[in-house]
């Protein structure tokens, strides 16, 4: 039913340059993150799933677990509707109250915003890891298997945040099973 005698409230969070977080330069992504988290018009939660859990349940199930944990961590009641970047929904998400959107971070503002928050949160973790294990270069490559990162693993062995289910690390672990704590 439409209102006929009441004011119509509106809230606006204006963000310029929000799109696929992978295509936004790191400095701009950080600036957007700061604007987002400073806004009183945005409620969000993040959930981190560690590398050991990823190794135990696989990356897809760990992604779903993180999504479910983020929703559970919201300070408000369960959202009316949930958007997911991808082609599948976690089992805990009701299909009539959720939608998976392929390339959602490039096509949906809500997912783009969530992607920026997730990526900056991940980057901040990688800066912490870089302070703990400086020889791996986590601040630079953010955990991606760059040449520099693979060379560091070959030279030092994996550390406790490396995913041992990653095929090249499985091979190395079978040859030298210790890792750096």
Secondary structure, 3 states (H helix, E strand, C coil): CCCCCCCCCCCCCCCCCCCCHHHCCHHHHHHHHHHHHHCCCCCCCCCCCCHHHHHHHCHHHHHHHHHHHHHHCCCCCCCCCEEEECCCCCCCCCCCCEEEECCHHHHCHHHHHHHHHHHHHHHHHHHHHHHHCHHHCHHHHCCCCCHHHHHHHHHHCCECCCCCCCHHHHHHHHHCCCCEC
